[in-house]
Amino acid sequence: MLAELQTMTSVASLPARVGRVERISGLIVEAVGLRAAIGDLCSLGACAGSPGSNLAEVVAVRGDTITLLPFAELRGLALGALVHASGPSPDIAVGTELLGRVIDGFGAALDGKPLPRLGDRQPLRREAPAALQRPRIDTLLESGVRCIDALLTLGRGQRVGIFSGSGVGKSTLLGMMARQADADFNVIALIGERGREVREFIEEQLGAEGLKKSIVVVATSDQAAPMRIRAAYAAVALAEWLRDRGASVLLTMDSITRLAMARREIGLSAGEPPTARGYTPSVFAELPALCERLGAAEGGGAITGLLTVLVEGDDFNEPISDCLRATLDGHIVLSRELAHQAHYPAIDVLKSSSRVMDGLIPDAERDTVHRTRATLALLARHRQMIEIGAYDAGSNAGLDRAIGLEPALRDFLCQGREVLPRDAAMRRLQAIVGNGKDGER
């Protein structure tokens, strides 16, 4: 019997794991003579000898031709170079030993320190929990930002988008929440960030105390699209591993828009048709699938997602913004106009919303929130009239009251480095707006 199996093995047609480069166009490499599947990793040799160090991912298969995108800049690659398929790389090494460390999408250290031995591995891609297996979001998460805690209350397991143009203060807001939020651990994904800003964020916004309970995964803007995508999935995998052990995890990703751009780049390279603003169909399938992996788990752990959405040209109706507003459990909008007024954090309360807030707070607090929003809406509606001096005091009692409350409300909505517990913030807000209903209209 054994001899028979040996004979069958010796004559069996085994899949080819080595091919050759046939075409190089920009960042795209096409190889022939290689059997590989979508998502497989391949090593691109610099010559017809042993495999080189250039790593690439299979993004398309057309007949005998394999399309690859490299994880780094190609150097020394020529036509005829060998391509070695190493198979899929579906997981990453995980462990609490990574807390306080800065790594890339493959788990390699970026902070110059040796990596510890990690015994566990976590898949990069896995199915989201079934809809009816998800616990309801019923536990408050204090963010440490009183505007959010009082008027846009978050829950553990909520997925929230922070919508912002460039230079409006989203990194500062993320740093505040990473340092101050009531979560056991932070997983921070810096996707497509400028290299200079990575160190600034870690040292200035996050700080030593915030870094102690954080794992930072980085893929800078100069890195290839597959690397940016892998870093995002590595961060989600690390957060899932912590959640599965009952931890409350705050996952911040800056930014999910650059993840969408990387997916668009890969989709176009793979031959997908462009749709709205050049984004390919796979982008609008992948973003909801990734977001659905976040949230609360039956074991008691939860991943609260803070995903920054970098709106192009301050257009809050561009395709990625529209897709994520429909997918997430709330959105926080940062206003450039408020930032120009030195109003930080520059949160536009009236344009922001938390979809789980009403189920998390008691009726008395809900009434305070409604009165505050009504007062802000009344001021916004009459802002132009007030500024040009066309409003006569005494003609509208509700507006007179709102104008009187505005300085105290503005002081409440602005915040420096001081932290106010949520209960104290709500008492302060209630003291400002009172119990009457004059501010509603």
Secondary structure, DSSP 4 states (H G I P E B T S, - for coil): -HHHHHHHHHH--PPP-EEEEEEEETTEEEEES----TTEEEEEPSSSSS--SEEEEEEEEETTEEEEEESS---S--TT-EEEEEEE--EEEE-GGGTTEEE-TTS-BSSSSPPPP--EEEESS-PPPPGGGSPP--SEE--S-HHHHHHS-EETT-EEEEEE-TTSSHHHHHHHHHHHSS-SEEEEEEEEE-HHHHHHIIIIIIHHHHHHTEEEEEEETTS-HHHHHHHHHHHHHHHHHHHHTT-EEEEEEETHHHHHHHHHHHHHHTTPPP-GGG--HHHHHHHHHHHHT-EE-TTS-EEEEEEEEE-GGG-TTSHHHHHHHHHSSEEEEB-HHHHHTT-SS-B-GGG-EETTGGGTS-HHHHHHHHHHHHHHHHHHHTHHHHHTT-PPTTS-HHHHHHHHHHHHHHHHH---S----HHHHHHHHHHHH-S-SGGG-
